[in-house]
Amino acid sequence: MMKKFLSGLLVGTAATAAAVAGLAVAVKKQVIDPIDEKEAMIEENRKKAARKRIAR
């Protein structure tokens, strides 16, 4: 009986850890990466505008 409990506990813990890791990856992909991409695009546009100002 104790062996079944321990194996179930280990499987449950592993499944929970995998679910949490999957959630973290999903949040990073859906939320954090688009924000970083947007910030990079804004910075690139700022650099282009500065070059245009200097070129005139």
PDB file of N, H, CA, C and O in Angstrom:
ATOM      1  N   MET A   1       0.822  -1.195   0.000  1.00  0.00           N
ATOM      2  CA  MET A   1       0.000   0.000   0.000  1.00  0.00           C
ATOM      3  C   MET A   1       0.867   1.261   0.000  1.00  0.00           C
ATOM      4  O   MET A   1       0.574   2.223  -0.710  1.00  0.00           O
ATOM      5  N   MET A   2       1.919   1.248   0.788  1.00  0.00           N
ATOM      6  H   MET A   2       2.157   0.466   1.365  1.00  0.00           H
ATOM      7  CA  MET A   2       2.798   2.417   0.872  1.00  0.00           C
ATOM      8  C   MET A   2       3.539   2.623  -0.447  1.00  0.00           C
ATOM      9  O   MET A   2       3.793   3.759  -0.849  1.00  0.00           O
ATOM     10  N   LYS A   3       3.886   1.527  -1.120  1.00  0.00           N
ATOM     11  H   LYS A   3       3.680   0.604  -0.794  1.00  0.00           H
ATOM     12  CA  LYS A   3       4.604   1.625  -2.394  1.00  0.00           C
ATOM     13  C   LYS A   3       3.715   2.291  -3.456  1.00  0.00           C
ATOM     14  O   LYS A   3       4.192   3.117  -4.234  1.00  0.00           O
ATOM     15  N   LYS A   4       2.432   1.934  -3.487  1.00  0.00           N
ATOM     16  H   LYS A   4       2.045   1.263  -2.855  1.00  0.00           H
ATOM     17  CA  LYS A   4       1.500   2.550  -4.426  1.00  0.00           C
ATOM     18  C   LYS A   4       1.352   4.042  -4.143  1.00  0.00           C
ATOM     19  O   LYS A   4       1.301   4.860  -5.062  1.00  0.00           O
ATOM     20  N   PHE A   5       1.284   4.380  -2.863  1.00  0.00           N
ATOM     21  H   PHE A   5       1.326   3.715  -2.117  1.00  0.00           H
ATOM     22  CA  PHE A   5       1.137   5.783  -2.489  1.00  0.00           C
ATOM     23  C   PHE A   5       2.343   6.590  -2.944  1.00  0.00           C
ATOM     24  O   PHE A   5       2.196   7.670  -3.516  1.00  0.00           O
ATOM     25  N   LEU A   6       3.548   6.060  -2.687  1.00  0.00           N
ATOM     26  H   LEU A   6       3.668   5.182  -2.223  1.00  0.00           H
ATOM     27  CA  LEU A   6       4.767   6.787  -3.068  1.00  0.00           C
ATOM     28  C   LEU A   6       4.884   6.927  -4.584  1.00  0.00           C
ATOM     29  O   LEU A   6       5.250   7.990  -5.086  1.00  0.00           O
ATOM     30  N   SER A   7       4.571   5.847  -5.315  1.00  0.00           N
ATOM     31  H   SER A   7       4.274   4.983  -4.906  1.00  0.00           H
ATOM     32  CA  SER A   7       4.660   5.950  -6.769  1.00  0.00           C
ATOM     33  C   SER A   7       3.611   6.932  -7.300  1.00  0.00           C
ATOM     34  O   SER A   7       3.897   7.687  -8.229  1.00  0.00           O
ATOM     35  N   GLY A   8       2.432   6.934  -6.741  1.00  0.00           N
ATOM     36  H   GLY A   8       2.200   6.320  -5.987  1.00  0.00           H
ATOM     37  CA  GLY A   8       1.399   7.890  -7.145  1.00  0.00           C
ATOM     38  C   GLY A   8       1.801   9.321  -6.828  1.00  0.00           C
ATOM     39  O   GLY A   8       1.562  10.238  -7.614  1.00  0.00           O
ATOM     40  N   LEU A   9       2.413   9.499  -5.667  1.00  0.00           N
ATOM     41  H   LEU A   9       2.607   8.755  -5.028  1.00  0.00           H
ATOM     42  CA  LEU A   9       2.882  10.824  -5.268  1.00  0.00           C
ATOM     43  C   LEU A   9       3.957  11.323  -6.240  1.00  0.00           C
ATOM     44  O   LEU A   9       3.931  12.478  -6.664  1.00  0.00           O
ATOM     45  N   LEU A  10       4.891  10.452  -6.585  1.00  0.00           N
ATOM     46  H   LEU A  10       4.912   9.513  -6.241  1.00  0.00           H
ATOM     47  CA  LEU A  10       5.957  10.838  -7.517  1.00  0.00           C
ATOM     48  C   LEU A  10       5.395  11.161  -8.903  1.00  0.00           C
ATOM     49  O   LEU A  10       5.802  12.147  -9.518  1.00  0.00           O
ATOM     50  N   VAL A  11       4.478  10.351  -9.392  1.00  0.00           N
ATOM     51  H   VAL A  11       4.148   9.550  -8.892  1.00  0.00           H
ATOM     52  CA  VAL A  11       3.871  10.593 -10.697  1.00  0.00           C
ATOM     53  C   VAL A  11       3.078  11.896 -10.672  1.00  0.00           C
ATOM     54  O   VAL A  11       3.153  12.686 -11.613  1.00  0.00           O
ATOM     55  N   GLY A  12       2.332  12.120  -9.620  1.00  0.00           N
ATOM     56  H   GLY A  12       2.271  11.478  -8.855  1.00  0.00           H
ATOM     57  CA  GLY A  12       1.568  13.358  -9.495  1.00  0.00           C
ATOM     58  C   GLY A  12       2.456  14.585  -9.439  1.00  0.00           C
ATOM     59  O   GLY A  12       2.163  15.608 -10.058  1.00  0.00           O
ATOM     60  N   THR A  13       3.550  14.475  -8.687  1.00  0.00           N
ATOM     61  H   THR A  13       3.788  13.644  -8.184  1.00  0.00           H
ATOM     62  CA  THR A  13       4.494  15.583  -8.584  1.00  0.00           C
ATOM     63  C   THR A  13       5.132  15.872  -9.936  1.00  0.00           C
ATOM     64  O   THR A  13       5.265  17.031 -10.329  1.00  0.00           O
ATOM     65  N   ALA A  14       5.528  14.819 -10.647  1.00  0.00           N
ATOM     66  H   ALA A  14       5.420  13.877 -10.328  1.00  0.00           H
ATOM     67  CA  ALA A  14       6.134  14.994 -11.967  1.00  0.00           C
ATOM     68  C   ALA A  14       5.138  15.609 -12.952  1.00  0.00           C
ATOM     69  O   ALA A  14       5.502  16.484 -13.738  1.00  0.00           O
ATOM     70  N   ALA A  15       3.905  15.160 -12.912  1.00  0.00           N
ATOM     71  H   ALA A  15       3.610  14.449 -12.274  1.00  0.00           H
ATOM     72  CA  ALA A  15       2.879  15.702 -13.807  1.00  0.00           C
ATOM     73  C   ALA A  15       2.613  17.176 -13.499  1.00  0.00           C
ATOM     74  O   ALA A  15       2.452  17.985 -14.413  1.00  0.00           O
ATOM     75  N   THR A  16       2.568  17.517 -12.227  1.00  0.00           N
ATOM     76  H   THR A  16       2.699  16.860 -11.484  1.00  0.00           H
ATOM     77  CA  THR A  16       2.351  18.910 -11.843  1.00  0.00           C
ATOM     78  C   THR A  16       3.527  19.780 -12.286  1.00  0.00           C
ATOM     79  O   THR A  16       3.328  20.883 -12.794  1.00  0.00           O
ATOM     80  N   ALA A  17       4.730  19.291 -12.096  1.00  0.00           N
ATOM     81  H   ALA A  17       4.891  18.395 -11.683  1.00  0.00           H
ATOM     82  CA  ALA A  17       5.909  20.046 -12.520  1.00  0.00           C
ATOM     83  C   ALA A  17       5.906  20.248 -14.031  1.00  0.00           C
ATOM     84  O   ALA A  17       6.239  21.330 -14.513  1.00  0.00           O
ATOM     85  N   ALA A  18       5.533  19.218 -14.778  1.00  0.00           N
ATOM     86  H   ALA A  18       5.262  18.338 -14.387  1.00  0.00           H
ATOM     87  CA  ALA A  18       5.465  19.334 -16.234  1.00  0.00           C
ATOM     88  C   ALA A  18       4.396  20.338 -16.657  1.00  0.00           C
ATOM     89  O   ALA A  18       4.597  21.106 -17.598  1.00  0.00           O
ATOM     90  N   ALA A  19       3.268  20.329 -15.965  1.00  0.00           N
ATOM     91  H   ALA A  19       3.104  19.705 -15.201  1.00  0.00           H
ATOM     92  CA  ALA A  19       2.192  21.276 -16.294  1.00  0.00           C
ATOM     93  C   ALA A  19       2.624  22.711 -16.011  1.00  0.00           C
ATOM     94  O   ALA A  19       2.342  23.613 -16.800  1.00  0.00           O
ATOM     95  N   VAL A  20       3.298  22.921 -14.902  1.00  0.00           N
ATOM     96  H   VAL A  20       3.526  22.189 -14.260  1.00  0.00           H
ATOM     97  CA  VAL A  20       3.773  24.265 -14.560  1.00  0.00           C
ATOM     98  C   VAL A  20       4.811  24.737 -15.578  1.00  0.00           C
ATOM     99  O   VAL A  20       4.788  25.894 -15.997  1.00  0.00           O
ATOM    100  N   ALA A  21       5.714  23.850 -15.973  1.00  0.00           N
ATOM    101  H   ALA A  21       5.733  22.910 -15.632  1.00  0.00           H
ATOM    102  CA  ALA A  21       6.723  24.208 -16.968  1.00  0.00           C
ATOM    103  C   ALA A  21       6.054  24.538 -18.309  1.00  0.00           C
ATOM    104  O   ALA A  21       6.439  25.496 -18.979  1.00  0.00           O
ATOM    105  N   GLY A  22       5.070  23.755 -18.688  1.00  0.00           N
ATOM    106  H   GLY A  22       4.756  22.977 -18.144  1.00  0.00           H
ATOM    107  CA  GLY A  22       4.343  24.023 -19.932  1.00  0.00           C
ATOM    108  C   GLY A  22       3.621  25.351 -19.887  1.00  0.00           C
ATOM    109  O   GLY A  22       3.604  26.083 -20.876  1.00  0.00           O
ATOM    110  N   LEU A  23       3.029  25.670 -18.757  1.00  0.00           N
ATOM    111  H   LEU A  23       3.042  25.075 -17.954  1.00  0.00           H
ATOM    112  CA  LEU A  23       2.347  26.947 -18.591  1.00  0.00           C
ATOM    113  C   LEU A  23       3.336  28.112 -18.697  1.00  0.00           C
ATOM    114  O   LEU A  23       3.041  29.129 -19.324  1.00  0.00           O
ATOM    115  N   ALA A  24       4.502  27.954 -18.083  1.00  0.00           N
ATOM    116  H   ALA A  24       4.741  27.127 -17.573  1.00  0.00           H
ATOM    117  CA  ALA A  24       5.515  29.011 -18.135  1.00  0.00           C
ATOM    118  C   ALA A  24       5.967  29.249 -19.569  1.00  0.00           C
ATOM    119  O   ALA A  24       6.119  30.396 -19.989  1.00  0.00           O
ATOM    120  N   VAL A  25       6.181  28.179 -20.320  1.00  0.00           N
ATOM    121  H   VAL A  25       6.058  27.247 -19.979  1.00  0.00           H
ATOM    122  CA  VAL A  25       6.597  28.314 -21.719  1.00  0.00           C
ATOM    123  C   VAL A  25       5.493  28.988 -22.535  1.00  0.00           C
ATOM    124  O   VAL A  25       5.774  29.845 -23.373  1.00  0.00           O
ATOM    125  N   ALA A  26       4.259  28.607 -22.293  1.00  0.00           N
ATOM    126  H   ALA A  26       4.031  27.911 -21.612  1.00  0.00           H
ATOM    127  CA  ALA A  26       3.137  29.190 -23.033  1.00  0.00           C
ATOM    128  C   ALA A  26       2.995  30.677 -22.736  1.00  0.00           C
ATOM    129  O   ALA A  26       2.777  31.472 -23.650  1.00  0.00           O
ATOM    130  N   VAL A  27       3.117  31.059 -21.471  1.00  0.00           N
ATOM    131  H   VAL A  27       3.295  30.413 -20.729  1.00  0.00           H
ATOM    132  CA  VAL A  27       3.012  32.475 -21.105  1.00  0.00           C
ATOM    133  C   VAL A  27       4.140  33.267 -21.750  1.00  0.00           C
ATOM    134  O   VAL A  27       3.922  34.369 -22.252  1.00  0.00           O
ATOM    135  N   LYS A  28       5.343  32.707 -21.735  1.00  0.00           N
ATOM    136  H   LYS A  28       5.520  31.812 -21.326  1.00  0.00           H
ATOM    137  CA  LYS A  28       6.473  33.401 -22.352  1.00  0.00           C
ATOM    138  C   LYS A  28       6.224  33.598 -23.837  1.00  0.00           C
ATOM    139  O   LYS A  28       6.469  34.678 -24.375  1.00  0.00           O
ATOM    140  N   LYS A  29       5.743  32.567 -24.495  1.00  0.00           N
ATOM    141  H   LYS A  29       5.544  31.690 -24.058  1.00  0.00           H
ATOM    142  CA  LYS A  29       5.527  32.627 -25.940  1.00  0.00           C
ATOM    143  C   LYS A  29       4.378  33.557 -26.300  1.00  0.00           C
ATOM    144  O   LYS A  29       4.467  34.279 -27.293  1.00  0.00           O
ATOM    145  N   GLN A  30       3.305  33.558 -25.521  1.00  0.00           N
ATOM    146  H   GLN A  30       3.233  32.971 -24.715  1.00  0.00           H
ATOM    147  CA  GLN A  30       2.111  34.331 -25.849  1.00  0.00           C
ATOM    148  C   GLN A  30       2.163  35.771 -25.348  1.00  0.00           C
ATOM    149  O   GLN A  30       1.554  36.650 -25.957  1.00  0.00           O
ATOM    150  N   VAL A  31       2.876  36.033 -24.251  1.00  0.00           N
ATOM    151  H   VAL A  31       3.371  35.318 -23.756  1.00  0.00           H
ATOM    152  CA  VAL A  31       2.825  37.350 -23.627  1.00  0.00           C
ATOM    153  C   VAL A  31       4.167  38.082 -23.702  1.00  0.00           C
ATOM    154  O   VAL A  31       4.237  39.213 -24.182  1.00  0.00           O
ATOM    155  N   ILE A  32       5.217  37.437 -23.231  1.00  0.00           N
ATOM    156  H   ILE A  32       5.161  36.518 -22.841  1.00  0.00           H
ATOM    157  CA  ILE A  32       6.497  38.130 -23.079  1.00  0.00           C
ATOM    158  C   ILE A  32       7.184  38.369 -24.419  1.00  0.00           C
ATOM    159  O   ILE A  32       7.666  39.473 -24.669  1.00  0.00           O
ATOM    160  N   ASP A  33       7.240  37.358 -25.288  1.00  0.00           N
ATOM    161  H   ASP A  33       6.848  36.460 -25.085  1.00  0.00           H
ATOM    162  CA  ASP A  33       7.922  37.521 -26.571  1.00  0.00           C
ATOM    163  C   ASP A  33       7.301  38.622 -27.436  1.00  0.00           C
ATOM    164  O   ASP A  33       8.049  39.420 -27.999  1.00  0.00           O
ATOM    165  N   PRO A  34       5.968  38.706 -27.572  1.00  0.00           N
ATOM    166  CA  PRO A  34       5.412  39.805 -28.375  1.00  0.00           C
ATOM    167  C   PRO A  34       5.743  41.194 -27.813  1.00  0.00           C
ATOM    168  O   PRO A  34       5.947  42.138 -28.577  1.00  0.00           O
ATOM    169  N   ILE A  35       5.797  41.321 -26.500  1.00  0.00           N
ATOM    170  H   ILE A  35       5.632  40.554 -25.880  1.00  0.00           H
ATOM    171  CA  ILE A  35       6.155  42.609 -25.892  1.00  0.00           C
ATOM    172  C   ILE A  35       7.590  42.952 -26.255  1.00  0.00           C
ATOM    173  O   ILE A  35       7.880  44.088 -26.631  1.00  0.00           O
ATOM    174  N   ASP A  36       8.498  41.975 -26.146  1.00  0.00           N
ATOM    175  H   ASP A  36       8.263  41.052 -25.840  1.00  0.00           H
ATOM    176  CA  ASP A  36       9.898  42.209 -26.495  1.00  0.00           C
ATOM    177  C   ASP A  36      10.040  42.577 -27.970  1.00  0.00           C
ATOM    178  O   ASP A  36      10.815  43.468 -28.318  1.00  0.00           O
ATOM    179  N   GLU A  37       9.292  41.891 -28.836  1.00  0.00           N
ATOM    180  H   GLU A  37       8.663  41.167 -28.553  1.00  0.00           H
ATOM    181  CA  GLU A  37       9.357  42.192 -30.265  1.00  0.00           C
ATOM    182  C   GLU A  37       8.858  43.608 -30.539  1.00  0.00           C
ATOM    183  O   GLU A  37       9.447  44.324 -31.350  1.00  0.00           O
ATOM    184  N   LYS A  38       7.801  44.010 -29.886  1.00  0.00           N
ATOM    185  H   LYS A  38       7.323  43.429 -29.227  1.00  0.00           H
ATOM    186  CA  LYS A  38       7.246  45.356 -30.066  1.00  0.00           C
ATOM    187  C   LYS A  38       8.256  46.406 -29.612  1.00  0.00           C
ATOM    188  O   LYS A  38       8.450  47.418 -30.286  1.00  0.00           O
ATOM    189  N   GLU A  39       8.900  46.166 -28.469  1.00  0.00           N
ATOM    190  H   GLU A  39       8.742  45.344 -27.921  1.00  0.00           H
ATOM    191  CA  GLU A  39       9.899  47.108 -27.970  1.00  0.00           C
ATOM    192  C   GLU A  39      11.073  47.216 -28.929  1.00  0.00           C
ATOM    193  O   GLU A  39      11.592  48.308 -29.161  1.00  0.00           O
ATOM    194  N   ALA A  40      11.494  46.083 -29.487  1.00  0.00           N
ATOM    195  H   ALA A  40      11.072  45.196 -29.299  1.00  0.00           H
ATOM    196  CA  ALA A  40      12.606  46.100 -30.449  1.00  0.00           C
ATOM    197  C   ALA A  40      12.207  46.872 -31.704  1.00  0.00           C
ATOM    198  O   ALA A  40      13.017  47.619 -32.251  1.00  0.00           O
ATOM    199  N   MET A  41      10.975  46.700 -32.160  1.00  0.00           N
ATOM    200  H   MET A  41      10.317  46.092 -31.715  1.00  0.00           H
ATOM    201  CA  MET A  41      10.507  47.408 -33.342  1.00  0.00           C
ATOM    202  C   MET A  41      10.457  48.918 -33.079  1.00  0.00           C
ATOM    203  O   MET A  41      10.846  49.708 -33.940  1.00  0.00           O
ATOM    204  N   ILE A  42       9.988  49.315 -31.913  1.00  0.00           N
ATOM    205  H   ILE A  42       9.672  48.674 -31.214  1.00  0.00           H
ATOM    206  CA  ILE A  42       9.929  50.735 -31.562  1.00  0.00           C
ATOM    207  C   ILE A  42      11.334  51.322 -31.517  1.00  0.00           C
ATOM    208  O   ILE A  42      11.566  52.427 -32.009  1.00  0.00           O
ATOM    209  N   GLU A  43      12.262  50.589 -30.932  1.00  0.00           N
ATOM    210  H   GLU A  43      12.074  49.692 -30.533  1.00  0.00           H
ATOM    211  CA  GLU A  43      13.653  51.068 -30.846  1.00  0.00           C
ATOM    212  C   GLU A  43      14.267  51.201 -32.240  1.00  0.00           C
ATOM    213  O   GLU A  43      14.983  52.163 -32.516  1.00  0.00           O
ATOM    214  N   GLU A  44      13.988  50.242 -33.112  1.00  0.00           N
ATOM    215  H   GLU A  44      13.406  49.461 -32.888  1.00  0.00           H
ATOM    216  CA  GLU A  44      14.502  50.299 -34.481  1.00  0.00           C
ATOM    217  C   GLU A  44      13.944  51.512 -35.209  1.00  0.00           C
ATOM    218  O   GLU A  44      14.677  52.199 -35.921  1.00  0.00           O
ATOM    219  N   ASN A  45      12.648  51.783 -35.038  1.00  0.00           N
ATOM    220  H   ASN A  45      12.053  51.226 -34.459  1.00  0.00           H
ATOM    221  CA  ASN A  45      12.040  52.959 -35.670  1.00  0.00           C
ATOM    222  C   ASN A  45      12.642  54.248 -35.127  1.00  0.00           C
ATOM    223  O   ASN A  45      12.822  55.214 -35.868  1.00  0.00           O
ATOM    224  N   ARG A  46      12.946  54.263 -33.855  1.00  0.00           N
ATOM    225  H   ARG A  46      12.799  53.478 -33.253  1.00  0.00           H
ATOM    226  CA  ARG A  46      13.569  55.439 -33.243  1.00  0.00           C
ATOM    227  C   ARG A  46      14.946  55.696 -33.856  1.00  0.00           C
ATOM    228  O   ARG A  46      15.307  56.839 -34.137  1.00  0.00           O
ATOM    229  N   LYS A  47      15.709  54.617 -34.059  1.00  0.00           N
ATOM    230  H   LYS A  47      15.416  53.689 -33.831  1.00  0.00           H
ATOM    231  CA  LYS A  47      17.037  54.753 -34.675  1.00  0.00           C
ATOM    232  C   LYS A  47      16.920  55.268 -36.105  1.00  0.00           C
ATOM    233  O   LYS A  47      17.689  56.134 -36.522  1.00  0.00           O
ATOM    234  N   LYS A  48      15.948  54.731 -36.863  1.00  0.00           N
ATOM    235  H   LYS A  48      15.323  54.028 -36.524  1.00  0.00           H
ATOM    236  CA  LYS A  48      15.745  55.183 -38.240  1.00  0.00           C
ATOM    237  C   LYS A  48      15.380  56.657 -38.276  1.00  0.00           C
ATOM    238  O   LYS A  48      15.881  57.397 -39.123  1.00  0.00           O
ATOM    239  N   ALA A  49      14.521  57.089 -37.378  1.00  0.00           N
ATOM    240  H   ALA A  49      14.113  56.487 -36.690  1.00  0.00           H
ATOM    241  CA  ALA A  49      14.119  58.492 -37.342  1.00  0.00           C
ATOM    242  C   ALA A  49      15.297  59.380 -37.002  1.00  0.00           C
ATOM    243  O   ALA A  49      15.432  60.469 -37.560  1.00  0.00           O
ATOM    244  N   ALA A  50      16.148  58.936 -36.098  1.00  0.00           N
ATOM    245  H   ALA A  50      16.039  58.052 -35.644  1.00  0.00           H
ATOM    246  CA  ALA A  50      17.319  59.729 -35.728  1.00  0.00           C
ATOM    247  C   ALA A  50      18.267  59.848 -36.939  1.00  0.00           C
ATOM    248  O   ALA A  50      18.832  60.916 -37.175  1.00  0.00           O
ATOM    249  N   ARG A  51      18.438  58.780 -37.688  1.00  0.00           N
ATOM    250  H   ARG A  51      17.979  57.912 -37.497  1.00  0.00           H
ATOM    251  CA  ARG A  51      19.305  58.834 -38.876  1.00  0.00           C
ATOM    252  C   ARG A  51      18.733  59.795 -39.910  1.00  0.00           C
ATOM    253  O   ARG A  51      19.474  60.554 -40.534  1.00  0.00           O
ATOM    254  N   LYS A  52      17.419  59.763 -40.094  1.00  0.00           N
ATOM    255  H   LYS A  52      16.816  59.146 -39.588  1.00  0.00           H
ATOM    256  CA  LYS A  52      16.794  60.673 -41.064  1.00  0.00           C
ATOM    257  C   LYS A  52      16.970  62.126 -40.651  1.00  0.00           C
ATOM    258  O   LYS A  52      17.208  62.990 -41.496  1.00  0.00           O
ATOM    259  N   ARG A  53      16.854  62.398 -39.365  1.00  0.00           N
ATOM    260  H   ARG A  53      16.661  61.697 -38.679  1.00  0.00           H
ATOM    261  CA  ARG A  53      17.025  63.761 -38.871  1.00  0.00           C
ATOM    262  C   ARG A  53      18.433  64.261 -39.152  1.00  0.00           C
ATOM    263  O   ARG A  53      18.622  65.409 -39.554  1.00  0.00           O
ATOM    264  N   ILE A  54      19.415  63.400 -38.941  1.00  0.00           N
ATOM    265  H   ILE A  54      19.261  62.468 -38.614  1.00  0.00           H
ATOM    266  CA  ILE A  54      20.815  63.782 -39.140  1.00  0.00           C
ATOM    267  C   ILE A  54      21.126  63.965 -40.614  1.00  0.00           C
ATOM    268  O   ILE A  54      21.903  64.844 -40.985  1.00  0.00           O
ATOM    269  N   ALA A  55      20.521  63.135 -41.456  1.00  0.00           N
ATOM    270  H   ALA A  55      19.889  62.420 -41.155  1.00  0.00           H
ATOM    271  CA  ALA A  55      20.817  63.158 -42.898  1.00  0.00           C
ATOM    272  C   ALA A  55      20.335  64.442 -43.577  1.00  0.00           C
ATOM    273  O   ALA A  55      20.868  64.807 -44.625  1.00  0.00           O
ATOM    274  N   ARG A  56      19.375  65.114 -43.032  1.00  0.00           N
ATOM    275  H   ARG A  56      18.942  64.817 -42.181  1.00  0.00           H
ATOM    276  CA  ARG A  56      18.804  66.308 -43.675  1.00  0.00           C
ATOM    277  C   ARG A  56      19.693  67.491 -43.578  1.00  0.00           C
ATOM    278  O   ARG A  56      19.348  68.565 -44.071  1.00  0.00           O
TER     279      ARG A  56
END
